[in-house]
Amino acid sequence: MCKILGVSSEKRVRVNELLQEFYSHSDKHPHGWGLATFYHGSASVEKEPMQASKSIYLKERLSHKMDVSTLMAHIRLATMGSVEYGNSHPFVKRDAAGRAWTLVHNGTIFDYPALDCYREQQEGNTDSERILLYLVDRLDEKQREVGRALQAEERFALLDSLIAQMARGNKLNLIIYDGEWMYVHSNYANSLYVSQSGSTAMFCTAPMQQGEWVPMPFTTLCAYQNGRCVRQGKPHGNEYILSEKDKQFLFSCMQLLE
């Protein structure tokens, strides 16, 4: 599986130590690293299909002060998709209204046929990239239906419904940013945490040394803006529990990557 990290803050905060600690776990997640920062609604993505702790570029990047208000990061343990640049997170896709959507995913889609049609469209071959393509397509459909760009509450309602459906039988820990709201979701127990300090919220697969961490609301989509939770959906109850069949499937996928 993978590890994900997100930051939403009203003010710019220094994240060098946070990122250094996060990427230090790459010995167990050696198949790629990624980082997304945001400026005026556009995502700046840096990533490599290699172990973060072995990246000369990343070491140099983190040696300089990094102050951000919004951030997403990822380290990859490949289960779906080969080890290559196109399969490294984050993924970015613009909708028809010009809004950039950025996604990092920790989990696996075992069964959701609606994603299959994106295998020919995607740049890599991960289920995570297909999730983003599917969500943006559904957003575009809704925008064509109403004849305008969706408002924040409308975007949340649509994602809330789509993610609840997709979570049935699938591990779906996600952080998604649309340039305005950061959407956070977990349906696998004890695998996504939040640290809230004033107007800064941090999200991570496991608690970090910096901050006080508690589990995210479970099977519930939450939206954050400027470090505050501005919208929370109703729990959908589609908890993912790793089965013996899924274990065997993941093991076979990882064997193919060796």
N, C-alpha and C positions, 0 to 999 in steps of 0.2 A: 504494500500500500504506500501511501504518500503522506507528507506532512504539509499543512497549510498554515499561513499566517496572514492576518489582516490588521490594519490600523485605520481607524476613523477618528479624526480629531478636529475640534474647532480651531485650534491654533497649530502652527507647525511645531513638531516635536523631533528631537534628535533620536534616530533609530539605529545608530551604528552598533551599540552594544546588544540591542535586541536582535538584530540580524546576525551578528557574529555568533551569538548563542544558538539561534535557530539553525544556521547553516552548519554548526559544529556537529549536528546529528546526521550529517550526510554520509557518515561511514556505514550507516544502516539503510541509507536511501541514496545509493550512488549513481542513479541512472539519469540525473539531470537536475539543474537548479534554474530558478526563474525569479524575476523581480519586476514588479510594475509600479511606477510612480505616475502621478497625474498632474497635468497642468492645463487649466482652462478647458476641461472636458476631454482632453486627449490623453491617451495612455502612452507612456514611454516604457517599452518592454525590453528587458535584457535577460538573456537566458543562454544556457549551453547544455548540450547532452552529455554531461560529465559530472563527476562527483564534485560538489561545491568546494570541499576542503582542498581539492587539488587544482582549483581554478586560479591561475595567476591573475586573470582579469578581475575576478571577484575580490581577491585579496587587495588589489590596488584600488578597486572601487570603494571598498569599505574602509580604506585608510584615510579617506577624505570625509569631512563632515557631511552628513546627510540629514537634512531637516525637511520633514514632509508633514502634510496634514492627512494624506490618504496613501495607503500602501498595501500591496498584496505580494506575498512571496510563497515559494513552493520548492520542496525537494521531492524527488521522484524515486519510488521503488516500483519499477515497471511490472505491471500484470497484463495490461492490454496495450499492445503497440510496441514496436521495436524502440531501441535506444537511438534516437536521432533528434535533430533540432526541431523538426515539425511536430514531435510528440512531447516536447518540453512545455510545461505550463509557465506563465499564464497564456490563455488564448483570448484573442480580441476579435470582435465582429461588430460592424456598424449596422444599425437597422435602417429602414427606408427613410426615416426622419433625420438621419445623420448622427444619431446618438451612438456612441461607442460603448459596447458592453464587454467587460473583461471578467474572465472566470478562472478560478482555481478549484480543483476537485480532489477530494480524498475519498476513494471508494471504487466501486465496480458496478456497472450495469450488467446484470445477468440476463434480464429478459424485459425488453421494452421495444417491440417491433417498430414503433414509430420512428426510431432513430436509424433504422437500417438503410433508409434511402439516402442518408448523408455520407455513406461510405465512398461514393464516387465523387462527392463534392469536396470533402475535407482535404487539407494539405497533408496531414499525417494519417495515422490509423488508430487513434485512441477513442475510447468511448467518451472521454471527457470533452474532446472537441466536438463530437456529435451532439452532446447535450447543449452546448452553446448554440450551434447552428439550428437545432430544433427550437430552442426557446426564442431566438431572434425571428425565425420564420413565423412562429405563432404570434409574436408581437406585431410583425408586419401585416399579418392577416387581419388582426384586430384593428390596426390603424387604417387599413384600406376599408374595412367595414364601416368605421365611424367617420372616415374622410378627413382625419387630422392626426397629429401626433398625440400619443396618450399622455395624460397627466400622471403625476407621480402615484397618486392613489390608484389609478386605473392600472398602471404597470404592476404595482404591488399585488392587486387582486388577481391579475392574470397569472403572474408567477406563482402566487400562493396556490392556485388551483392546479397548475401544471406540475409543480414540484411535488405536491401531495400525491398526484396520480403516479408520477415516475418513481416515487419512493417505495411503492409496493413491491417487495421482493428484491429491492436493490439498495446498495449502500450509497447514500447520497449526502455526503458532507461537502458543502459548497460555500464559497464566498464569491459573490458576484457584485460588480460595481458598474453603475450605469452613468457615471459622471455626476450624479446627484445623490443617489441613495446607495448604500452598501447593504446587500441582502446576505443573510447568514442562515444556514440551515444544517441541522444534524439529525440523523435518524439511527445512529449506531451508538449504543450506550458508552459514556465515558470517553468520547473521542473528539469532542470540541468544547473548548472552554473560553470564557470571556473574563477580561480584567477591566473594570471600570474605575477610572480615577478622574474625578471632575468631568471635564468635557472631552476626555480621551478614552476611547474604547479600543481594546486590543483583543484579537481572537487567535487561538492557536489550538492545534491538535492535542497538545499536552501543556500543562502549566509550565511557565517559564520562571526563571529566578526573579525577573523584574515584575512587580505588581502582585496583587492578590487575585487569585483565579477561582472561578466557580463554573460549573457546567452551564452550557447554553441551554435555554429552554428547549425541551426535547420534542422532536417531530413537529416543530413549529417554525415557520418562516418569520424572521425578524428583519426589520429594515432600520439602518442607522444613518443619520445625517449629522455631520459635525460632531461626532462622538456621542450622540444621544440616540436612544431607541425611539423612533418616531412612529413605528407601526409594528404590530405583532399580530400574526394570524392565529387562528384557532388550531390547537393540536389535531393533526390528522390521524395520529395513532398508528401510522405505518412504520413501525420499528423494524429495523433490519437485524436479524439474528443469523449469525454465520452457521450454516448447516454443513454437515459432512460432505454432501454433494458439492457445495460451493467451494469447500476447502480443496477437494480433489480437482475441481475445475481450475482454481487459481494456481495450484501446484503444477498442473499440466501446462498452463500458459507460461509460467516462469521457467519451466524446463525448456520450452521452445526458445526462450531468449538467451539461454546459456550457450 
